[in-house]
Amino acid sequence: MAQRSIEVLIGRLITDEAFRDAFLTNRVLTLQNFVESGHELTGVEAAAIHATPATLWRIVANQIDPRLQRAKLSADNV
């Protein structure tokens, strides 16, 4: 079932701005929270996510249609 968790994790990193920002700020804590919320990650998968260049997630997010993005809401956006 870990493959499904990787798909969910990558999807969130690409489409969820708040999740992506949290991950880029503190990868360890964000992955820990992800696992604690019920997702499975093997040590190899976690290591691979950590080894992926951080800039990749923003680059990919900027390439997909904005309608697929979950924008972070802040006082600036209201």
Secondary structure as UniProt FT lines:
FT   HELIX           2..15
FT   HELIX           17..25
FT   HELIX           27..36
FT   TURN            37..38
FT   HELIX           43..51
FT   HELIX           54..63
FT   HELIX           66..68
FT   HELIX           75..77
//
